[in-house]
């Protein structure tokens, strides 16, 4: 956006023109400072819905709940004449389609607030403690409790964590100090990649071995912290030394506020982008010989900390979570993990003793 320099997204229709009603919605998301990644995801999801409308024929403000269900089925099909009989045959997973439905309903909710007739049919105004809109799909079926949106059934899958050996391999694959420091930082703190990319030099308090996570207004590009979370994260001395080596040997006298910047290609000194990190991850996968994502480093940190007996509230503080329920999602314990805890507390023995 030329006037502010904030990155946003738009959708172009089949006629090659900007779809104004979607543009207004995405502009609103940008205006309320949703992250560029979120705006991009909404843009792609609503754009796919627009492709469905172009194929099937209904105008966006004449869509019914039936068409929304057809869109969900259409998005799953690998081809127009193919029915999905198993999860493996589907083009998109149930969770992906549910995310798309949520984006589409947010689009209609936005226009419902602006008085659109269809949106008044799809969205009902219900009063809660804050008086907010809820999708009409909440509670539409009598045998469903109110407040639950219609969505495809999902098979619950826990995100995979990495072993310590795999984490070491990811770090050891890096030939540059900047990249080594980035992966070591993510692995040793559980920091989100967006938080890492948003770090300024002033955020690294090296003499106290801690890093401040500071949400900033108008954060440049995609280097921003999710959800306005703020925290102070302790780091090991080895990580501080690695940062110092990076500053002296590669960063040098470069004038930039950001810790992670382009040093070898692109606009030198510009904050490192998500796309650059994705390319770095791709190269690292090839060198390490296994698949991983940077977000798995966050899950791995939380799981290993919990296995070592660190309290959930402590892990949550490091991960800058506002509640322990959010932290629990990141701890992926196996049956053996549970067995060890229950055995240590004597829980298993209580019943076992009765069987002797």
VOGU-3710 file (C-alpha; in Angstrom, 3 decimals, decimal comma):
1> xxxxxxxxxx> 0,000/0,000/0,000  1,950/3,038/-1,277  0,634/5,515/1,282  1,681/3,503/4,321  4,152/0,926/3,029  2,071/-1,828/4,664  1,874/-5,069/2,701  -1,619/-6,202/1,745  -3,326/-8,474/-0,774  -6,107/-8,306/-3,324
11> xxxxxxxxxx> -8,004/-10,740/-5,570  -8,397/-10,449/-9,344  -11,493/-11,993/-10,913  -11,801/-14,003/-14,154  -12,312/-10,729/-16,051  -8,893/-9,484/-14,941  -10,345/-6,830/-12,647  -9,978/-6,429/-8,910  -12,947/-7,941/-7,070  -14,092/-4,897/-5,128
21> xxxxxxxxxx> -16,101/-6,679/-2,424  -13,123/-8,891/-1,589  -10,749/-5,945/-1,783  -12,827/-4,085/0,799  -12,722/-7,110/3,101  -8,948/-7,594/2,765  -8,384/-3,875/3,171  -10,322/-3,997/6,414  -8,187/-6,912/7,668  -5,052/-4,932/6,865
31> xxxxxxxxxx> -6,540/-1,852/8,503  -7,085/-3,654/11,796  -3,460/-4,831/11,625  -3,971/-8,497/10,929  -0,630/-9,959/9,910  0,266/-10,051/6,185  0,336/-13,853/6,408  -3,239/-13,884/7,693  -4,418/-11,477/5,003  -2,710/-13,566/2,325
41> xxxxxxxxxx> -4,345/-16,769/3,644  -7,802/-15,128/3,622  -7,171/-13,774/0,120  -6,251/-17,208/-1,236  -9,201/-18,925/0,452  -11,791/-16,396/-0,688  -10,220/-16,387/-4,168  -10,767/-20,143/-4,393  -14,396/-19,609/-3,343  -14,677/-17,050/-6,153
51> xxxxxxxxxx> -13,355/-19,659/-8,591  -16,059/-22,044/-7,370  -18,723/-19,381/-7,980  -17,344/-18,800/-11,473  -17,640/-22,526/-12,258  -21,003/-23,147/-10,603  -22,721/-19,890/-11,524  -24,263/-18,303/-8,405  -23,540/-14,639/-7,695  -21,774/-14,066/-4,393
61> xxxxxxxxxx> -24,741/-12,272/-2,834  -27,186/-15,006/-3,882  -25,350/-17,887/-2,232  -27,177/-20,164/0,211  -25,996/-22,599/2,852  -26,402/-25,341/0,228  -23,794/-23,691/-2,013  -21,406/-23,409/0,933  -21,703/-27,155/1,432  -21,134/-27,716/-2,279
71> xxxxxxxxxx> -18,053/-25,511/-2,113  -16,643/-27,685/0,680  -17,160/-30,816/-1,426  -15,815/-29,118/-4,567  -12,634/-28,001/-2,775  -11,955/-31,590/-1,730  -12,293/-33,152/-5,174  -9,113/-33,899/-7,150  -11,192/-33,435/-10,342  -14,670/-32,144/-11,184
81> xxxxxxxxxx> -16,021/-35,623/-11,985  -14,370/-37,420/-9,053  -16,064/-38,153/-5,725  -13,918/-38,291/-2,589  -14,374/-41,659/-0,895  -11,345/-41,531/1,398  -9,138/-38,933/3,043  -6,185/-40,120/0,954  -8,060/-39,394/-2,287  -8,995/-35,847/-1,323
91> xxxxxxxxxx> -7,224/-32,933/-2,966  -7,338/-30,959/0,298  -7,583/-32,155/3,878  -10,682/-31,579/5,991  -8,792/-29,107/8,181  -7,762/-27,080/5,115  -11,337/-26,916/3,825  -12,602/-25,954/7,282  -10,111/-23,103/7,290  -11,432/-22,002/3,892
101> xxxxxxxxxx> -15,019/-22,093/5,152  -14,002/-19,961/8,117  -12,413/-17,405/5,779  -15,510/-17,311/3,561  -17,792/-16,858/6,566  -15,562/-14,028/7,822  -15,973/-12,397/4,411  -19,762/-12,631/4,684  -19,703/-11,510/8,309  -17,816/-8,391/7,257
111> xxxxxxxxxx> -20,421/-7,557/4,626  -23,191/-8,484/7,037  -21,982/-5,743/9,328  -22,246/-3,406/6,374  -25,894/-4,322/5,762  -25,645/-6,735/2,836  -28,890/-8,671/2,336  -27,342/-12,103/1,840  -25,058/-11,632/4,797  -28,153/-10,939/6,910
121> xxxxxxxxxx> -29,410/-14,352/5,832  -26,116/-16,146/6,486  -25,140/-14,289/9,635  -27,370/-13,696/12,641  -26,668/-11,073/15,239  -26,502/-12,764/18,633  -25,791/-11,015/21,847  -23,038/-12,341/24,024  -21,160/-10,460/26,654  -19,625/-8,347/23,879
131> xxxxxxxxxx> -22,507/-8,285/21,407  -20,812/-9,836/18,383  -21,937/-11,411/15,141  -21,834/-15,180/14,840  -22,193/-17,131/11,608  -25,688/-18,406/10,878  -24,103/-21,847/10,544  -23,702/-21,778/14,330  -26,535/-23,941/15,625  -28,379/-24,252/12,307
141> xxxxxxxxxx> -29,107/-27,932/12,910  -31,415/-28,701/15,842  -29,400/-31,707/16,919  -26,271/-29,577/17,275  -25,571/-27,339/20,238  -25,583/-23,635/19,450  -22,206/-22,060/18,903  -20,695/-24,924/16,905  -20,061/-24,093/13,252  -20,816/-26,593/10,504
151> xxxxxxxxxx> -17,525/-28,072/9,435  -16,052/-31,225/7,994  -15,031/-33,913/10,490  -11,278/-33,867/11,006  -8,927/-36,621/12,035  -6,940/-35,216/14,924  -3,233/-35,336/14,184  -0,530/-34,165/16,527  2,227/-32,113/14,888  5,429/-34,117/14,712
161> xxxxxxxxxx> 8,294/-33,073/16,941  11,994/-33,511/16,234  14,574/-35,478/18,151  17,581/-33,708/19,623  19,704/-35,400/16,961  17,507/-33,925/14,234  17,649/-30,461/15,804  21,448/-30,739/15,900  21,475/-31,801/12,243  19,384/-28,775/11,228
171> xxxxxxxxxx> 21,787/-26,420/12,989  24,936/-28,176/11,779  23,776/-27,982/8,147  24,091/-24,186/8,187  27,209/-22,774/6,542  26,570/-19,179/7,602  26,490/-17,787/11,106  23,245/-15,873/10,473  21,397/-19,036/9,516  22,982/-21,070/12,293
181> xxxxxxxxxx> 21,969/-18,421/14,820  18,393/-18,334/13,450  17,801/-22,080/13,834  19,610/-22,225/17,171  17,450/-19,352/18,425  14,206/-21,043/17,362  15,267/-24,383/18,855  16,480/-23,035/22,211  13,590/-20,622/22,871  10,561/-21,965/20,999
191> xxxxxxxxxx> 10,210/-18,525/19,451  7,890/-18,046/16,475  9,733/-17,341/13,248  7,811/-14,062/12,924  9,056/-13,011/16,361  12,616/-13,880/15,377  12,424/-11,950/12,108  11,057/-8,952/13,983  13,945/-8,760/16,463  15,829/-5,472/16,728
201> xxxxxxxxxx> 19,336/-5,118/18,129  17,973/-3,423/21,240  15,905/-6,536/22,006  18,985/-8,670/22,660  20,129/-7,994/26,221  23,333/-9,996/25,949  24,784/-9,164/29,381  21,669/-10,623/31,035  21,361/-13,510/28,532  17,796/-12,719/27,564
211> xxxxxxxxxx> 15,845/-11,544/24,526  12,878/-9,196/24,644  9,931/-9,968/22,365  8,356/-6,604/21,640  5,228/-6,144/19,479  5,590/-2,929/17,520  3,065/-0,763/15,734  3,504/-0,767/11,972  6,025/-3,591/12,020  7,830/-3,731/8,711
221> xxxxxxxxxx> 6,638/-6,307/6,208  6,186/-9,686/7,817  8,664/-9,232/10,637  6,150/-8,983/13,421  5,004/-10,747/16,558  1,770/-12,707/16,482  -1,127/-11,466/18,548  0,691/-8,553/20,162  2,417/-10,954/22,570  5,277/-9,552/24,658
231> xxxxxxxxxx> 7,790/-11,483/26,690  11,302/-11,758/28,031  12,976/-15,008/27,009  16,102/-16,393/28,734  18,764/-17,800/26,418  21,916/-19,863/27,004  25,337/-18,248/26,965  26,319/-20,291/23,907  23,532/-18,659/21,931  24,724/-15,203/22,977
241> xxxxxxxxxx> 28,238/-16,064/21,790  26,857/-17,290/18,477  24,955/-14,010/18,079  28,150/-12,082/18,866  30,106/-14,037/16,236  27,368/-13,346/13,693  27,430/-9,631/14,486  31,209/-9,334/14,148  31,968/-11,704/11,274  28,964/-11,284/8,953
251> xxxxxxxxxx> 26,822/-8,332/9,996  29,701/-5,928/10,509  29,041/-2,201/10,092  25,770/-2,648/8,203  23,221/0,034/9,090  19,940/-1,684/10,029  17,730/-1,969/13,096  16,885/-5,617/12,399  18,924/-8,579/13,610  18,075/-10,842/10,659
261> xxxxxxxxxx> 18,684/-9,131/7,321  19,682/-9,875/3,742  23,474/-10,078/3,579  24,290/-11,831/0,315  21,414/-11,319/-2,114  18,365/-9,156/-2,566  18,337/-5,683/-1,074  21,255/-5,796/1,381  20,187/-4,714/4,866  16,481/-5,327/4,255
271> xxxxxxxxxx> 14,780/-7,473/6,945  14,891/-11,172/6,157  11,526/-12,313/4,744  9,447/-15,417/5,307  10,105/-16,487/1,728  13,857/-16,351/2,362  13,426/-18,514/5,457  11,270/-20,959/3,493  14,018/-21,260/0,875  16,571/-21,792/3,644
281> xxxxxxxxxx> 14,388/-24,536/5,139  14,064/-26,194/1,723  17,844/-26,310/1,281  18,323/-27,577/4,829  15,849/-30,428/4,278  17,891/-31,592/1,314  21,131/-31,483/3,283  19,716/-33,037/6,472  17,806/-35,756/4,631  14,488/-35,394/6,456
291> xxxxxxxxxx> 11,423/-33,149/6,333  10,810/-30,512/8,993  9,239/-27,093/9,447  10,464/-24,198/11,550  7,261/-24,377/13,604  8,164/-27,922/14,612  11,112/-26,440/16,482  8,604/-24,574/18,659  6,624/-27,761/19,348  9,850/-29,641/20,051
301> xxxxxxxxxx> 11,023/-27,027/22,560  7,718/-27,163/24,464  7,548/-30,970/24,468  11,133/-31,467/25,666  10,706/-28,819/28,381  7,526/-30,480/29,649  9,185/-33,911/29,649  11,986/-32,417/31,749  9,427/-31,373/34,363  9,092/-27,671/33,531
311> xxxxxxxxxx> 5,688/-26,374/34,631  3,189/-25,434/31,945  2,946/-21,849/33,169  6,726/-21,449/32,809  6,710/-22,905/29,291  3,755/-20,668/28,430  5,615/-17,590/29,639  8,588/-18,438/27,418  6,280/-19,083/24,450  4,434/-15,803/25,229
321> xxxxxxxxxx> 1,097/-17,566/25,677  -1,703/-15,896/27,600  -3,108/-19,175/28,976  -1,833/-22,660/29,837  -4,490/-24,188/27,558  -2,643/-22,678/24,602  0,635/-24,117/25,888  -0,797/-27,601/26,302  -1,418/-27,786/22,555  2,342/-27,594/22,002
331> xxxxxxxxxx> 3,237/-30,481/24,319  2,958/-33,791/22,463  3,369/-36,573/24,996  3,584/-40,241/24,087  2,139/-43,147/26,057  5,594/-43,696/27,556  5,732/-40,073/28,666  2,393/-40,507/30,421  3,468/-43,853/31,893  6,591/-42,307/33,394
341> xxxxxxxxxx> 4,685/-39,449/35,031  1,949/-41,720/36,382  4,527/-44,212/37,668  6,554/-41,472/39,359  3,407/-40,311/41,164  2,449/-43,858/42,135  -0,855/-43,678/40,281  -0,370/-46,929/38,374  0,616/-48,828/41,530  -2,576/-47,935/43,395
351> xxxxxx> -4,725/-50,185/41,254  -1,927/-52,670/40,495  -1,548/-53,389/44,220  -5,193/-54,456/44,349  -4,550/-57,145/41,772  -1,843/-58,933/43,719
//
